[in-house]
Amino acid sequence: MMRYLPILATALLAAGCAGGKLSAPDPEVLIRMVGHWVDRDLGIATATGIAIKVQQQPEDGALYIMRDDGARRMMVENIFCARPDDWQATVGQIDLSVVRMARPKEVRVSCALPPSGGRVICTEPEL
């Protein structure tokens, strides 16, 4: 599923009082971004887990999958895990930096919701 996310971030700055004097407002910074990402639902993890295959560029270790049309690489930046009924409050992610540096043939990771609740915690990838 493709999503386009235009983001326009602005900050409201107010003049503050210091020692009874008005100070000049801090300078404004306008940030304009257009985000583009693709996500793939990997399904619900069960006791047997989920396995996905990605490819890795030898020169820099970047991970990718091919687009459905096979014409272009889609870089894998993050793999997120969360409860499907409370995604925003429980989302955690797998640290892929170790995988990018090591260039392993297989990786094992375990992600789980802590007993006390909160965000999903994923173990360090086992190479």
PyMOL commands that place a pseudoatom at each C-alpha (Angstrom):
pseudoatom trace, name=CA, resn=MET, resi=1, chain=A, elem=C, hetatm=0, pos=[0.000, 0.000, 0.000]
pseudoatom trace, name=CA, resn=MET, resi=2, chain=A, elem=C, hetatm=0, pos=[1.528, 3.317, -1.035]
pseudoatom trace, name=CA, resn=ARG, resi=3, chain=A, elem=C, hetatm=0, pos=[1.074, 6.386, 1.075]
pseudoatom trace, name=CA, resn=TYR, resi=4, chain=A, elem=C, hetatm=0, pos=[2.107, 9.941, 0.455]
pseudoatom trace, name=CA, resn=LEU, resi=5, chain=A, elem=C, hetatm=0, pos=[2.493, 12.071, 3.506]
pseudoatom trace, name=CA, resn=PRO, resi=6, chain=A, elem=C, hetatm=0, pos=[2.847, 15.789, 3.034]
pseudoatom trace, name=CA, resn=ILE, resi=7, chain=A, elem=C, hetatm=0, pos=[4.006, 17.313, 6.246]
pseudoatom trace, name=CA, resn=LEU, resi=8, chain=A, elem=C, hetatm=0, pos=[4.192, 20.961, 7.002]
pseudoatom trace, name=CA, resn=ALA, resi=9, chain=A, elem=C, hetatm=0, pos=[5.603, 21.693, 10.412]
pseudoatom trace, name=CA, resn=THR, resi=10, chain=A, elem=C, hetatm=0, pos=[5.469, 25.154, 11.871]
pseudoatom trace, name=CA, resn=ALA, resi=11, chain=A, elem=C, hetatm=0, pos=[6.149, 26.366, 15.344]
pseudoatom trace, name=CA, resn=LEU, resi=12, chain=A, elem=C, hetatm=0, pos=[4.322, 29.142, 17.145]
pseudoatom trace, name=CA, resn=LEU, resi=13, chain=A, elem=C, hetatm=0, pos=[6.755, 31.338, 18.930]
pseudoatom trace, name=CA, resn=ALA, resi=14, chain=A, elem=C, hetatm=0, pos=[5.739, 33.784, 21.620]
pseudoatom trace, name=CA, resn=ALA, resi=15, chain=A, elem=C, hetatm=0, pos=[7.643, 36.680, 23.034]
pseudoatom trace, name=CA, resn=GLY, resi=16, chain=A, elem=C, hetatm=0, pos=[8.587, 36.090, 26.649]
pseudoatom trace, name=CA, resn=CYS, resi=17, chain=A, elem=C, hetatm=0, pos=[9.254, 38.455, 29.469]
pseudoatom trace, name=CA, resn=ALA, resi=18, chain=A, elem=C, hetatm=0, pos=[12.582, 38.453, 31.230]
pseudoatom trace, name=CA, resn=GLY, resi=19, chain=A, elem=C, hetatm=0, pos=[13.129, 40.888, 34.040]
pseudoatom trace, name=CA, resn=GLY, resi=20, chain=A, elem=C, hetatm=0, pos=[10.144, 42.950, 32.934]
pseudoatom trace, name=CA, resn=LYS, resi=21, chain=A, elem=C, hetatm=0, pos=[11.579, 43.516, 29.435]
pseudoatom trace, name=CA, resn=LEU, resi=22, chain=A, elem=C, hetatm=0, pos=[10.128, 42.068, 26.264]
pseudoatom trace, name=CA, resn=SER, resi=23, chain=A, elem=C, hetatm=0, pos=[12.657, 40.032, 24.360]
pseudoatom trace, name=CA, resn=ALA, resi=24, chain=A, elem=C, hetatm=0, pos=[12.636, 39.421, 20.641]
pseudoatom trace, name=CA, resn=PRO, resi=25, chain=A, elem=C, hetatm=0, pos=[11.075, 36.125, 19.580]
pseudoatom trace, name=CA, resn=ASP, resi=26, chain=A, elem=C, hetatm=0, pos=[13.397, 33.316, 18.615]
pseudoatom trace, name=CA, resn=PRO, resi=27, chain=A, elem=C, hetatm=0, pos=[13.915, 33.000, 14.853]
pseudoatom trace, name=CA, resn=GLU, resi=28, chain=A, elem=C, hetatm=0, pos=[11.441, 30.803, 12.999]
pseudoatom trace, name=CA, resn=VAL, resi=29, chain=A, elem=C, hetatm=0, pos=[12.436, 27.794, 10.945]
pseudoatom trace, name=CA, resn=LEU, resi=30, chain=A, elem=C, hetatm=0, pos=[10.078, 26.565, 8.228]
pseudoatom trace, name=CA, resn=ILE, resi=31, chain=A, elem=C, hetatm=0, pos=[10.462, 22.858, 7.457]
pseudoatom trace, name=CA, resn=ARG, resi=32, chain=A, elem=C, hetatm=0, pos=[8.770, 21.468, 4.359]
pseudoatom trace, name=CA, resn=MET, resi=33, chain=A, elem=C, hetatm=0, pos=[8.881, 17.748, 3.761]
pseudoatom trace, name=CA, resn=VAL, resi=34, chain=A, elem=C, hetatm=0, pos=[7.185, 15.286, 1.515]
pseudoatom trace, name=CA, resn=GLY, resi=35, chain=A, elem=C, hetatm=0, pos=[7.421, 11.760, 2.821]
pseudoatom trace, name=CA, resn=HIS, resi=36, chain=A, elem=C, hetatm=0, pos=[6.926, 8.653, 0.737]
pseudoatom trace, name=CA, resn=TRP, resi=37, chain=A, elem=C, hetatm=0, pos=[6.915, 5.181, 2.077]
pseudoatom trace, name=CA, resn=VAL, resi=38, chain=A, elem=C, hetatm=0, pos=[5.544, 1.788, 1.305]
pseudoatom trace, name=CA, resn=ASP, resi=39, chain=A, elem=C, hetatm=0, pos=[4.499, -0.666, 3.915]
pseudoatom trace, name=CA, resn=ARG, resi=40, chain=A, elem=C, hetatm=0, pos=[3.828, -4.357, 3.730]
pseudoatom trace, name=CA, resn=ASP, resi=41, chain=A, elem=C, hetatm=0, pos=[1.710, -6.126, 6.297]
pseudoatom trace, name=CA, resn=LEU, resi=42, chain=A, elem=C, hetatm=0, pos=[3.665, -9.201, 7.346]
pseudoatom trace, name=CA, resn=GLY, resi=43, chain=A, elem=C, hetatm=0, pos=[0.723, -10.651, 9.238]
pseudoatom trace, name=CA, resn=ILE, resi=44, chain=A, elem=C, hetatm=0, pos=[0.189, -11.675, 12.841]
pseudoatom trace, name=CA, resn=ALA, resi=45, chain=A, elem=C, hetatm=0, pos=[3.109, -13.431, 14.520]
pseudoatom trace, name=CA, resn=THR, resi=46, chain=A, elem=C, hetatm=0, pos=[2.244, -16.769, 16.096]
pseudoatom trace, name=CA, resn=ALA, resi=47, chain=A, elem=C, hetatm=0, pos=[4.255, -19.188, 18.229]
pseudoatom trace, name=CA, resn=THR, resi=48, chain=A, elem=C, hetatm=0, pos=[5.991, -20.369, 15.063]
pseudoatom trace, name=CA, resn=GLY, resi=49, chain=A, elem=C, hetatm=0, pos=[6.904, -16.795, 14.107]
pseudoatom trace, name=CA, resn=ILE, resi=50, chain=A, elem=C, hetatm=0, pos=[7.110, -15.048, 10.767]
pseudoatom trace, name=CA, resn=ALA, resi=51, chain=A, elem=C, hetatm=0, pos=[9.877, -15.311, 8.185]
pseudoatom trace, name=CA, resn=ILE, resi=52, chain=A, elem=C, hetatm=0, pos=[10.562, -12.725, 5.516]
pseudoatom trace, name=CA, resn=LYS, resi=53, chain=A, elem=C, hetatm=0, pos=[13.277, -12.613, 2.888]
pseudoatom trace, name=CA, resn=VAL, resi=54, chain=A, elem=C, hetatm=0, pos=[15.094, -9.426, 2.005]
pseudoatom trace, name=CA, resn=GLN, resi=55, chain=A, elem=C, hetatm=0, pos=[18.155, -8.821, -0.126]
pseudoatom trace, name=CA, resn=GLN, resi=56, chain=A, elem=C, hetatm=0, pos=[21.295, -6.987, 0.929]
pseudoatom trace, name=CA, resn=GLN, resi=57, chain=A, elem=C, hetatm=0, pos=[23.551, -4.739, -1.112]
pseudoatom trace, name=CA, resn=PRO, resi=58, chain=A, elem=C, hetatm=0, pos=[27.137, -5.973, -0.724]
pseudoatom trace, name=CA, resn=GLU, resi=59, chain=A, elem=C, hetatm=0, pos=[28.718, -2.521, -0.952]
pseudoatom trace, name=CA, resn=ASP, resi=60, chain=A, elem=C, hetatm=0, pos=[26.924, -0.857, 1.976]
pseudoatom trace, name=CA, resn=GLY, resi=61, chain=A, elem=C, hetatm=0, pos=[24.789, -3.556, 3.642]
pseudoatom trace, name=CA, resn=ALA, resi=62, chain=A, elem=C, hetatm=0, pos=[21.504, -1.811, 2.830]
pseudoatom trace, name=CA, resn=LEU, resi=63, chain=A, elem=C, hetatm=0, pos=[18.463, -4.091, 2.951]
pseudoatom trace, name=CA, resn=TYR, resi=64, chain=A, elem=C, hetatm=0, pos=[15.821, -4.080, 0.249]
pseudoatom trace, name=CA, resn=ILE, resi=65, chain=A, elem=C, hetatm=0, pos=[13.006, -5.959, -1.440]
pseudoatom trace, name=CA, resn=MET, resi=66, chain=A, elem=C, hetatm=0, pos=[12.103, -5.664, -5.085]
pseudoatom trace, name=CA, resn=ARG, resi=67, chain=A, elem=C, hetatm=0, pos=[8.949, -3.861, -6.122]
pseudoatom trace, name=CA, resn=ASP, resi=68, chain=A, elem=C, hetatm=0, pos=[6.159, -6.109, -7.345]
pseudoatom trace, name=CA, resn=ASP, resi=69, chain=A, elem=C, hetatm=0, pos=[7.035, -5.203, -10.940]
pseudoatom trace, name=CA, resn=GLY, resi=70, chain=A, elem=C, hetatm=0, pos=[10.686, -6.206, -10.322]
pseudoatom trace, name=CA, resn=ALA, resi=71, chain=A, elem=C, hetatm=0, pos=[11.904, -2.901, -11.781]
pseudoatom trace, name=CA, resn=ARG, resi=72, chain=A, elem=C, hetatm=0, pos=[13.221, -1.158, -8.680]
pseudoatom trace, name=CA, resn=ARG, resi=73, chain=A, elem=C, hetatm=0, pos=[14.532, -1.771, -5.187]
pseudoatom trace, name=CA, resn=MET, resi=74, chain=A, elem=C, hetatm=0, pos=[12.516, -0.683, -2.179]
pseudoatom trace, name=CA, resn=MET, resi=75, chain=A, elem=C, hetatm=0, pos=[14.856, -0.080, 0.734]
pseudoatom trace, name=CA, resn=VAL, resi=76, chain=A, elem=C, hetatm=0, pos=[13.915, -1.603, 4.092]
pseudoatom trace, name=CA, resn=GLU, resi=77, chain=A, elem=C, hetatm=0, pos=[14.517, 1.068, 6.702]
pseudoatom trace, name=CA, resn=ASN, resi=78, chain=A, elem=C, hetatm=0, pos=[12.462, -0.304, 9.604]
pseudoatom trace, name=CA, resn=ILE, resi=79, chain=A, elem=C, hetatm=0, pos=[10.552, -3.354, 10.701]
pseudoatom trace, name=CA, resn=PHE, resi=80, chain=A, elem=C, hetatm=0, pos=[7.895, -2.440, 13.250]
pseudoatom trace, name=CA, resn=CYS, resi=81, chain=A, elem=C, hetatm=0, pos=[6.021, -4.735, 15.614]
pseudoatom trace, name=CA, resn=ALA, resi=82, chain=A, elem=C, hetatm=0, pos=[2.881, -3.838, 17.562]
pseudoatom trace, name=CA, resn=ARG, resi=83, chain=A, elem=C, hetatm=0, pos=[-0.436, -5.134, 18.804]
pseudoatom trace, name=CA, resn=PRO, resi=84, chain=A, elem=C, hetatm=0, pos=[-2.892, -4.817, 15.914]
pseudoatom trace, name=CA, resn=ASP, resi=85, chain=A, elem=C, hetatm=0, pos=[-5.635, -3.413, 18.157]
pseudoatom trace, name=CA, resn=ASP, resi=86, chain=A, elem=C, hetatm=0, pos=[-3.411, -0.691, 19.690]
pseudoatom trace, name=CA, resn=TRP, resi=87, chain=A, elem=C, hetatm=0, pos=[-0.715, 0.030, 17.127]
pseudoatom trace, name=CA, resn=GLN, resi=88, chain=A, elem=C, hetatm=0, pos=[0.213, 3.561, 18.127]
pseudoatom trace, name=CA, resn=ALA, resi=89, chain=A, elem=C, hetatm=0, pos=[0.633, 2.865, 21.860]
pseudoatom trace, name=CA, resn=THR, resi=90, chain=A, elem=C, hetatm=0, pos=[2.504, -0.450, 21.473]
pseudoatom trace, name=CA, resn=VAL, resi=91, chain=A, elem=C, hetatm=0, pos=[4.736, -0.052, 18.413]
pseudoatom trace, name=CA, resn=GLY, resi=92, chain=A, elem=C, hetatm=0, pos=[8.365, -1.125, 18.762]
pseudoatom trace, name=CA, resn=GLN, resi=93, chain=A, elem=C, hetatm=0, pos=[10.993, -1.854, 16.139]
pseudoatom trace, name=CA, resn=ILE, resi=94, chain=A, elem=C, hetatm=0, pos=[13.788, -4.228, 15.262]
pseudoatom trace, name=CA, resn=ASP, resi=95, chain=A, elem=C, hetatm=0, pos=[17.296, -2.725, 15.236]
pseudoatom trace, name=CA, resn=LEU, resi=96, chain=A, elem=C, hetatm=0, pos=[18.460, -3.393, 11.684]
pseudoatom trace, name=CA, resn=SER, resi=97, chain=A, elem=C, hetatm=0, pos=[21.791, -1.550, 12.029]
pseudoatom trace, name=CA, resn=VAL, resi=98, chain=A, elem=C, hetatm=0, pos=[23.503, -4.727, 13.282]
pseudoatom trace, name=CA, resn=VAL, resi=99, chain=A, elem=C, hetatm=0, pos=[22.170, -6.650, 10.284]
pseudoatom trace, name=CA, resn=ARG, resi=100, chain=A, elem=C, hetatm=0, pos=[23.369, -3.974, 7.854]
pseudoatom trace, name=CA, resn=MET, resi=101, chain=A, elem=C, hetatm=0, pos=[26.900, -4.085, 9.281]
pseudoatom trace, name=CA, resn=ALA, resi=102, chain=A, elem=C, hetatm=0, pos=[27.269, -7.864, 9.694]
pseudoatom trace, name=CA, resn=ARG, resi=103, chain=A, elem=C, hetatm=0, pos=[25.736, -9.074, 6.412]
pseudoatom trace, name=CA, resn=PRO, resi=104, chain=A, elem=C, hetatm=0, pos=[24.483, -12.399, 7.862]
pseudoatom trace, name=CA, resn=LYS, resi=105, chain=A, elem=C, hetatm=0, pos=[22.694, -15.203, 6.012]
pseudoatom trace, name=CA, resn=GLU, resi=106, chain=A, elem=C, hetatm=0, pos=[19.989, -15.497, 8.690]
pseudoatom trace, name=CA, resn=VAL, resi=107, chain=A, elem=C, hetatm=0, pos=[18.760, -13.371, 11.592]
pseudoatom trace, name=CA, resn=ARG, resi=108, chain=A, elem=C, hetatm=0, pos=[16.567, -14.288, 14.556]
pseudoatom trace, name=CA, resn=VAL, resi=109, chain=A, elem=C, hetatm=0, pos=[14.677, -11.663, 16.530]
pseudoatom trace, name=CA, resn=SER, resi=110, chain=A, elem=C, hetatm=0, pos=[12.069, -11.957, 19.236]
pseudoatom trace, name=CA, resn=CYS, resi=111, chain=A, elem=C, hetatm=0, pos=[9.544, -9.200, 19.876]
pseudoatom trace, name=CA, resn=ALA, resi=112, chain=A, elem=C, hetatm=0, pos=[7.072, -9.198, 22.760]
pseudoatom trace, name=CA, resn=LEU, resi=113, chain=A, elem=C, hetatm=0, pos=[4.822, -6.906, 24.724]
pseudoatom trace, name=CA, resn=PRO, resi=114, chain=A, elem=C, hetatm=0, pos=[6.144, -6.465, 28.277]
pseudoatom trace, name=CA, resn=PRO, resi=115, chain=A, elem=C, hetatm=0, pos=[3.920, -7.966, 31.027]
pseudoatom trace, name=CA, resn=SER, resi=116, chain=A, elem=C, hetatm=0, pos=[3.352, -4.471, 32.385]
pseudoatom trace, name=CA, resn=GLY, resi=117, chain=A, elem=C, hetatm=0, pos=[2.159, -3.238, 28.974]
pseudoatom trace, name=CA, resn=GLY, resi=118, chain=A, elem=C, hetatm=0, pos=[3.601, -0.375, 26.983]
pseudoatom trace, name=CA, resn=ARG, resi=119, chain=A, elem=C, hetatm=0, pos=[5.622, -0.712, 23.801]
pseudoatom trace, name=CA, resn=VAL, resi=120, chain=A, elem=C, hetatm=0, pos=[6.734, -3.935, 22.180]
pseudoatom trace, name=CA, resn=ILE, resi=121, chain=A, elem=C, hetatm=0, pos=[10.373, -4.730, 22.922]
pseudoatom trace, name=CA, resn=CYS, resi=122, chain=A, elem=C, hetatm=0, pos=[12.462, -6.561, 20.327]
pseudoatom trace, name=CA, resn=THR, resi=123, chain=A, elem=C, hetatm=0, pos=[15.656, -8.409, 21.203]
pseudoatom trace, name=CA, resn=GLU, resi=124, chain=A, elem=C, hetatm=0, pos=[18.970, -7.602, 19.586]
pseudoatom trace, name=CA, resn=PRO, resi=125, chain=A, elem=C, hetatm=0, pos=[19.128, -9.541, 16.301]
pseudoatom trace, name=CA, resn=GLU, resi=126, chain=A, elem=C, hetatm=0, pos=[20.921, -12.880, 16.663]
pseudoatom trace, name=CA, resn=LEU, resi=127, chain=A, elem=C, hetatm=0, pos=[23.148, -13.395, 13.641]
for i in range(1, 127): cmd.bond("trace and resi %d" % i, "trace and resi %d" % (i + 1))
show_as sticks, trace
zoom trace
